[in-house]
Amino acid sequence: MQSFRALNFKVAAAGDSYNDTGMIEEADAGFFFRAPRNVADAFPHIPMVETYPDLYDAIAAAGKK
């Protein structure tokens, strides 16, 4: 991720489990995608999306910030 930032890229990440949380939290925009409720509940600050169109919209919106 640091290599992309060195190139002035914004980084978006999505995942569905505990092992994805480091990546999601380090990204400029991070989301849970279809994560189990217990995982999402453990990290309430990470937005949750359920469909591919919603994920696309969330990434697009984050890119405009």
C-alpha positions as CSV (number, residue, x, y, z in Angstrom):
1,M,0.0,0.0,0.0
2,Q,2.9,2.4,0.7
3,S,4.1,1.9,-2.8
4,F,0.8,3.1,-4.2
5,R,0.8,6.1,-1.9
6,A,4.3,7.0,-3.0
7,L,2.8,7.3,-6.5
8,N,0.0,9.5,-5.1
9,F,-2.6,6.9,-5.6
10,K,-5.6,6.6,-3.3
11,V,-6.1,3.1,-2.0
12,A,-9.4,1.4,-1.5
13,A,-9.7,-2.0,0.2
14,A,-12.5,-4.5,0.8
15,G,-12.7,-7.7,2.6
16,D,-14.9,-10.0,4.6
17,S,-12.9,-11.3,7.6
18,Y,-10.8,-10.5,10.6
19,N,-7.6,-11.1,8.6
20,D,-8.6,-8.2,6.2
21,T,-9.0,-5.6,8.9
22,G,-5.4,-4.4,8.8
23,M,-5.6,-3.8,5.1
24,I,-9.0,-2.2,5.3
25,E,-7.9,0.2,8.1
26,E,-4.7,1.2,6.4
27,A,-6.4,2.0,3.1
28,D,-7.7,5.5,2.3
29,A,-11.1,4.0,2.0
30,G,-12.0,0.6,3.4
31,F,-15.1,-1.5,3.5
32,F,-16.4,-4.8,4.6
33,F,-18.0,-6.7,1.7
34,R,-20.5,-9.3,2.7
35,A,-18.8,-9.9,6.0
36,P,-20.4,-12.1,8.7
37,R,-22.3,-10.1,11.3
38,N,-19.8,-11.0,14.1
39,V,-16.9,-9.6,12.1
40,A,-18.8,-6.4,11.3
41,D,-19.9,-6.0,14.9
42,A,-16.3,-6.2,16.1
43,F,-15.3,-3.3,13.8
44,P,-18.3,-0.9,13.8
45,H,-16.2,1.9,12.3
46,I,-15.7,0.0,9.1
47,P,-18.6,0.6,6.6
48,M,-20.4,-2.5,5.4
49,V,-21.6,-3.1,1.9
50,E,-23.6,-6.1,0.6
51,T,-23.7,-5.8,-3.2
52,Y,-21.3,-5.2,-6.0
53,P,-23.1,-2.0,-7.1
54,D,-23.0,-0.7,-3.5
55,L,-19.2,-1.5,-3.3
56,Y,-18.6,0.3,-6.6
57,D,-20.6,3.3,-5.3
58,A,-18.7,3.4,-2.0
59,I,-15.3,3.2,-3.8
60,A,-16.4,5.9,-6.3
61,A,-17.6,8.2,-3.5
62,A,-14.4,7.7,-1.6
63,G,-12.4,8.7,-4.7
64,K,-14.2,12.0,-4.9
65,K,-13.1,13.1,-1.4
